[in-house]
């Protein structure tokens, strides 16, 4: 399986990162997600899952 396959859209990832206050780090690094901590990445994924679950329930 390709590791480059996107599971969530770039727009959704950016919106969640902004909501969680993480996107400033990405902007500071010129759009690179390399320096975002694994804890913050996990929070982004958890939030994306919550959003997806809410969408399925509706």
N, C-alpha and C positions, 0 to 999 in steps of 0.2 A: 504494500500500500504506500502511496506517495505521501511523504511528510509535508509536502507543500500544499496539500488540499486544505482549503479554508473551511472551517466549521461554522464560523460566524462571519458576517460581512464586515468589511473594514469600517463602514459607517456605524454599525451597531457597536463594534468594539470601541471606537472613538467616543461615542455617546456615553457608554457605560463608564469609560475611563474618566471622562469629564465629570460625570455624576459622582464618582468615587474620589475625585481630586488627584488622579494619577496622570492625567493627560498633560499637565504642565511639564512633567519630566520628559515625556515623549517629545513635546515641542522643543524643549531645551536641547534635546539631543538630535535635533534636525529630523524628526519623524521616525527615529529608530526606537524600537521596543526592547532593545538589548539590555538596557539598564533598569528596566522595570522589574522589581523584585518578583520572585516566584509567588510570594504571598499575595501581592497585588494582582498578579495574573490569575491566581486562583479565585480571588474575589470577583474579577471580571467574568470568569467562566461561570461561577456560581450565580451571579446576577443574570447572565445570559440564559442559564438553565431555568431560573425562576420566571423570566419573561416568557420563555418558550412554553413552560407549563401553564402559565396564565392564559396564553393564547390558545392552547389546546382545550382548556376547560371551558372557554367561551363558545 
